[in-house]
Amino acid sequence: MSACDGIGNEIAESVKTIFKHQNVPVNFEQVNVTGVPPKEGADAHSYYQEGIESLRRNKVGLKGILHTPLGQSGHPSFNVAMRKELDIFASLALIKSIPGVETRLTGIDMALVRENTEGEYSGLEHKPNPDIVESLKIITSHNSERIGRFALDFARLNNRKKVTAIHKANIMKQSDGLFRSTIKAVGEQYQGIEVNDMIVDNASMQAVANPQQFDVLVTPNLYGTILSNIGAGLVGGPGVVPGASIGSEYAVFEPGCRHVGLDIEGRNTANPTAMILSSVMMLRHLGLDEFADKIAAATYAVLKDGKIRTPDIGGNSKTTEFTRAVLDKLETV
């Protein structure tokens, strides 16, 4: 477990409390990684490296979101660096309407699969002169193919019928064109699954106007982070969207809409739902389905009851009160 910045420690503590209550056979090795510029000479990079070594040993992790400072003086994103260093190439966010969480639209159930390692997040920027910055967007057929297969395999394993590739191939004809054509070529190998595509600006509008049309979306890196935030806004906010970042060797489970929550840190008001449901995804990955089913059922039951709500979904309950309510539900499910 990596307890991270902002509300990371608080929502991670919620998961640890629930796991202990249920005697879940998972032993956490906690590493307190931070992306916040450290004080008194501490080295954020050493915390990050400790987290990487923990993941190398354990192969599976539960992670909060690391802060990335703005401006050229700050360090690069540790979140991005971790995914690149361990080749955790696929991000999955589950964006779904939840009974009891009131939103303007209902019936949303889409899985957003995002390529995690390249695109605009390649991090290749330089200044040929003080007034010009060149930023390289990298798209490869290798990474496009494997993210396409991940999305289509997910669709097949979860009885989903449509995969939509999101792109801007009308303008970036070579880079996004390669992404689009690769996904569509991979899709031809999957019978019974419709593969279509949509330009990202239209997809953003459609996500707001008619999100029920989407099933599985597969995107390059930047478009995925934008659409995951739009999706989170549709179903109740980042506090209710679980997620995972998965590679061929390592799997890291973390909230699907990557908000640090620095502004509410330490207030005991964060919604732990996203982290709890991310831990449920981790349990399923580990083959601990019985524990996963119980914890998920209890969490959804608390939300449906509506008696305990954190401020982000219209209530005034504390994080610890929500956790206590889940524990109480676990006694009955």
C-alpha positions as CSV (number, residue, x, y, z in Angstrom):
1,M,0.0,0.0,0.0
2,S,1.2,3.5,-0.9
3,A,-0.4,6.1,1.3
4,C,-0.1,9.3,-0.7
5,D,-0.8,13.0,-0.7
6,G,-3.9,15.0,0.1
7,I,-6.7,12.7,1.3
8,G,-4.7,9.5,0.4
9,N,-3.9,8.5,4.0
10,E,-7.4,9.0,5.2
11,I,-9.1,6.9,2.5
12,A,-6.3,4.3,2.7
13,E,-7.0,4.1,6.4
14,S,-10.7,3.4,5.6
15,V,-9.7,0.4,3.5
16,K,-7.3,-0.9,6.2
17,T,-10.0,-0.7,8.8
18,I,-12.5,-2.6,6.7
19,F,-10.0,-5.3,5.7
20,K,-9.0,-5.8,9.4
21,H,-12.7,-6.0,10.4
22,Q,-13.3,-8.7,7.7
23,N,-10.0,-10.6,8.4
24,V,-9.1,-10.2,4.7
25,P,-6.0,-12.3,4.1
26,V,-3.9,-9.3,2.8
27,N,-0.9,-8.0,4.6
28,F,-0.1,-4.4,3.8
29,E,3.4,-3.1,3.5
30,Q,2.8,0.6,3.8
31,V,5.1,3.1,2.1
32,N,4.3,6.8,2.7
33,V,5.2,8.2,-0.8
34,T,4.7,11.9,-1.4
35,G,4.9,14.2,-4.4
36,V,4.7,17.3,-2.2
37,P,8.0,19.2,-2.1
38,P,9.5,18.0,1.1
39,K,10.6,20.2,4.0
40,E,13.8,20.1,6.1
41,G,15.9,18.4,3.5
42,A,13.8,15.3,3.1
43,D,14.0,13.7,-0.4
44,A,10.7,13.0,-2.2
45,H,12.6,10.9,-4.7
46,S,13.7,8.4,-2.0
47,Y,10.1,7.9,-0.9
48,Y,9.1,7.3,-4.5
49,Q,11.9,4.8,-5.0
50,E,10.9,3.0,-1.8
51,G,7.4,2.6,-3.2
52,I,8.7,1.3,-6.5
53,E,10.8,-1.4,-4.7
54,S,7.8,-2.4,-2.7
55,L,5.8,-2.9,-5.9
56,R,8.6,-4.9,-7.4
57,R,8.5,-7.2,-4.4
58,N,4.7,-7.5,-4.0
59,K,3.5,-7.2,-7.7
60,V,0.2,-5.7,-6.4
61,G,-0.4,-2.4,-4.7
62,L,-3.2,-0.1,-3.5
63,K,-2.3,3.5,-4.0
64,G,-3.5,7.0,-3.4
65,I,-2.8,9.9,-5.8
66,L,0.6,11.7,-5.7
67,H,0.7,15.4,-6.0
68,T,2.6,16.8,-9.0
69,P,3.8,20.4,-8.4
70,L,3.2,23.0,-11.1
71,G,5.9,24.9,-12.9
72,Q,9.3,24.1,-14.3
73,S,10.9,24.0,-10.8
74,G,8.8,21.1,-9.7
75,H,9.7,17.4,-10.2
76,P,8.0,15.4,-12.9
77,S,4.9,13.4,-12.1
78,F,5.7,10.4,-9.8
79,N,2.3,8.9,-10.9
80,V,3.5,8.9,-14.6
81,A,7.0,7.9,-13.7
82,M,5.7,4.8,-11.8
83,R,3.6,3.7,-14.7
84,K,6.5,4.0,-17.1
85,E,9.1,2.5,-14.9
86,L,7.0,-0.6,-14.2
87,D,5.3,-0.6,-17.7
88,I,1.9,-0.4,-16.1
89,F,0.4,0.4,-19.5
90,A,-3.4,0.2,-19.0
91,S,-5.5,2.5,-16.8
92,L,-9.1,1.4,-16.1
93,A,-11.8,3.6,-14.6
94,L,-15.3,2.3,-13.9
95,I,-17.8,5.1,-14.3
96,K,-21.2,4.0,-13.2
97,S,-24.4,5.5,-11.8
98,I,-24.8,4.5,-8.2
99,P,-28.3,4.1,-6.6
100,G,-28.5,6.6,-3.8
101,V,-26.1,9.1,-5.3
102,E,-28.3,11.7,-7.0
103,T,-27.1,13.0,-10.3
104,R,-28.8,14.7,-13.3
105,L,-28.4,11.7,-15.5
106,T,-28.9,8.0,-14.7
107,G,-28.2,4.7,-16.3
108,I,-24.5,5.4,-17.0
109,D,-22.2,2.4,-17.0
110,M,-19.0,2.9,-19.0
111,A,-15.5,1.6,-18.6
112,L,-12.7,3.9,-19.6
113,V,-9.5,2.2,-20.7
114,R,-6.6,4.7,-21.1
115,E,-3.1,4.1,-22.5
116,N,-0.8,4.9,-19.6
117,T,2.7,5.4,-20.9
118,E,2.9,7.5,-24.0
119,G,1.0,10.2,-26.0
120,E,1.3,13.7,-24.6
121,Y,2.5,12.2,-21.4
122,S,5.7,11.0,-23.0
123,G,7.5,13.8,-21.1
124,L,9.7,14.7,-24.1
125,E,9.8,18.5,-24.0
126,H,12.6,20.9,-24.8
127,K,13.3,24.6,-25.7
128,P,15.1,25.2,-29.0
129,N,15.1,28.9,-27.8
130,P,13.7,30.8,-24.8
131,D,10.5,31.6,-26.6
132,I,9.6,28.2,-28.0
133,V,8.8,24.9,-26.4
134,E,8.5,21.7,-28.4
135,S,6.6,18.8,-26.8
136,L,6.7,15.4,-28.6
137,K,3.6,13.3,-28.6
138,I,4.6,9.6,-29.1
139,I,2.1,7.0,-30.4
140,T,3.4,3.5,-31.3
141,S,1.7,0.6,-32.9
142,H,2.9,-1.6,-30.1
143,N,1.3,0.3,-27.3
144,S,-1.8,1.0,-29.3
145,E,-2.2,-2.7,-30.0
146,R,-1.8,-3.8,-26.5
147,I,-4.2,-1.2,-25.1
148,G,-6.7,-2.2,-27.7
149,R,-6.4,-5.8,-26.7
150,F,-6.7,-4.9,-23.1
151,A,-10.0,-3.0,-23.8
152,L,-11.4,-5.8,-26.0
153,D,-10.4,-8.5,-23.6
154,F,-12.1,-6.5,-20.8
155,A,-15.2,-6.2,-22.9
156,R,-15.3,-9.9,-23.7
157,L,-14.7,-11.0,-20.1
158,N,-17.3,-8.6,-18.8
159,N,-20.0,-9.3,-21.4
160,R,-19.7,-5.8,-22.9
161,K,-20.7,-5.4,-26.5
162,K,-19.1,-2.2,-27.8
163,V,-15.6,-0.6,-27.7
164,T,-15.2,3.0,-28.9
165,A,-11.8,4.3,-29.8
166,I,-11.3,8.0,-29.0
167,H,-9.0,10.0,-31.2
168,K,-8.3,13.3,-33.0
169,A,-7.2,11.6,-36.3
170,N,-8.9,14.3,-38.4
171,I,-6.1,16.7,-37.3
172,M,-3.3,14.5,-36.0
173,K,-3.6,12.2,-39.0
174,Q,-0.4,10.2,-38.4
175,S,-0.3,9.9,-34.5
176,D,-4.0,9.6,-33.7
177,G,-4.5,8.0,-37.1
178,L,-2.1,5.2,-36.1
179,F,-4.0,4.7,-32.8
180,R,-7.4,4.6,-34.5
181,S,-6.4,2.2,-37.2
182,T,-4.5,-0.1,-34.8
183,I,-7.5,-0.4,-32.5
184,K,-9.9,-1.1,-35.4
185,A,-7.5,-3.7,-36.8
186,V,-7.3,-5.5,-33.4
187,G,-11.1,-5.3,-33.1
188,E,-11.5,-7.4,-36.3
189,Q,-10.2,-10.3,-34.3
190,Y,-13.0,-10.2,-31.7
191,Q,-16.3,-11.6,-32.8
192,G,-19.5,-10.3,-31.2
193,I,-18.0,-6.9,-30.1
194,E,-18.7,-3.8,-32.1
195,V,-15.7,-1.5,-32.5
196,N,-16.3,2.1,-33.5
197,D,-14.5,5.3,-33.1
198,M,-15.2,8.9,-32.2
199,I,-13.3,12.2,-32.4
200,V,-12.5,13.4,-28.9
201,D,-14.3,16.7,-29.0
202,N,-17.5,15.1,-30.1
203,A,-17.0,12.3,-27.5
204,S,-16.7,15.0,-24.8
205,M,-20.1,16.5,-25.9
206,Q,-21.7,13.0,-26.3
207,A,-20.4,12.0,-22.8
208,V,-22.4,15.0,-21.3
209,A,-25.4,14.8,-23.6
210,N,-25.9,11.0,-23.9
211,P,-23.4,9.0,-21.8
212,Q,-25.6,5.9,-21.8
213,Q,-24.5,5.2,-25.4
214,F,-21.0,4.3,-24.2
215,D,-19.9,0.9,-23.0
216,V,-16.1,0.6,-23.2
217,L,-14.0,3.6,-24.3
218,V,-10.3,3.2,-25.2
219,T,-8.2,6.3,-25.4
220,P,-4.7,7.7,-25.6
221,N,-3.3,9.1,-22.4
222,L,-4.5,12.8,-22.4
223,Y,-8.0,12.2,-23.8
224,G,-8.5,9.5,-21.2
225,T,-7.8,11.8,-18.3
226,I,-10.2,14.5,-19.6
227,L,-13.0,12.0,-20.3
228,S,-12.5,10.3,-16.9
229,N,-13.0,13.7,-15.2
230,I,-16.1,14.3,-17.3
231,G,-17.4,10.9,-16.4
232,A,-16.8,11.4,-12.7
233,G,-18.7,14.6,-12.8
234,L,-21.7,12.7,-14.3
235,V,-21.9,10.0,-11.6
236,G,-21.1,12.0,-8.4
237,G,-17.5,13.1,-8.5
238,P,-14.0,11.6,-8.2
239,G,-14.9,10.1,-4.8
240,V,-17.1,7.4,-6.3
241,V,-15.0,6.3,-9.3
242,P,-12.7,3.3,-8.7
243,G,-9.9,2.3,-10.9
244,A,-6.7,0.4,-11.6
245,S,-3.5,0.6,-13.5
246,I,-2.4,-2.7,-14.9
247,G,0.6,-4.1,-16.7
248,S,1.8,-7.5,-17.7
249,E,3.6,-8.0,-14.4
250,Y,2.3,-5.4,-11.9
251,A,-1.1,-4.1,-10.9
252,V,-1.8,-0.9,-8.9
253,F,-5.3,-0.1,-7.7
254,E,-6.1,3.5,-7.2
255,P,-9.1,5.9,-7.6
256,G,-10.0,6.1,-11.2
257,C,-10.3,9.9,-11.3
258,R,-7.0,11.1,-10.1
259,H,-7.7,13.9,-7.7
260,V,-5.3,14.5,-4.8
261,G,-7.7,16.5,-2.6
262,L,-5.1,18.8,-1.0
263,D,-7.8,21.3,-0.2
264,I,-9.6,18.9,2.1
265,E,-6.6,17.1,3.6
266,G,-7.0,16.3,7.3
267,R,-10.6,17.4,7.6
268,N,-12.0,13.9,7.8
269,T,-14.5,14.7,5.0
270,A,-13.2,12.8,2.1
271,N,-15.3,10.2,0.4
272,P,-13.6,6.8,0.7
273,T,-15.9,5.1,-1.8
274,A,-13.5,5.2,-4.7
275,M,-10.6,3.8,-2.7
276,I,-12.9,1.1,-1.1
277,L,-14.2,0.0,-4.5
278,S,-10.6,0.1,-5.9
279,S,-9.6,-2.3,-3.1
280,V,-12.5,-4.5,-4.2
281,M,-11.1,-4.6,-7.7
282,M,-7.8,-5.6,-6.1
283,L,-9.4,-8.4,-4.2
284,R,-11.0,-9.8,-7.4
285,H,-7.5,-9.5,-9.0
286,L,-6.2,-11.6,-6.2
287,G,-9.0,-14.2,-6.5
288,L,-10.6,-13.2,-3.2
289,D,-14.0,-12.8,-4.7
290,E,-16.0,-13.6,-1.5
291,F,-14.4,-10.8,0.4
292,A,-14.8,-8.5,-2.6
293,D,-18.5,-9.2,-3.0
294,K,-19.2,-8.5,0.7
295,I,-17.3,-5.3,0.9
296,A,-18.8,-4.0,-2.4
297,A,-22.4,-4.9,-1.3
298,A,-21.9,-3.2,2.0
299,T,-20.5,0.0,0.4
300,Y,-23.3,0.2,-2.2
301,A,-25.9,-0.4,0.6
302,V,-24.6,2.6,2.6
303,L,-24.8,4.8,-0.5
304,K,-28.3,3.6,-1.4
305,D,-29.6,4.2,2.2
306,G,-28.4,7.8,1.9
307,K,-28.2,8.3,5.7
308,I,-24.5,8.7,5.7
309,R,-23.2,11.0,3.0
310,T,-19.9,12.8,2.7
311,P,-20.0,16.5,1.6
312,D,-19.1,15.7,-2.0
313,I,-22.4,13.8,-2.5
314,G,-24.6,16.2,-0.6
315,G,-24.2,15.3,3.0
316,N,-22.1,16.3,6.0
317,S,-20.8,13.0,7.3
318,K,-17.2,12.3,8.1
319,T,-14.9,9.8,6.4
320,T,-14.8,7.8,9.6
321,E,-18.6,7.8,9.9
322,F,-18.9,6.4,6.3
323,T,-16.3,3.7,7.2
324,R,-18.3,2.8,10.3
325,A,-21.5,2.6,8.3
326,V,-19.8,0.1,5.9
327,L,-18.6,-2.0,8.9
328,D,-22.2,-2.0,10.3
329,K,-23.5,-3.1,6.9
330,L,-21.0,-5.9,6.8
331,E,-22.6,-7.4,9.8
332,T,-25.8,-7.9,7.8
333,V,-24.8,-8.7,4.2
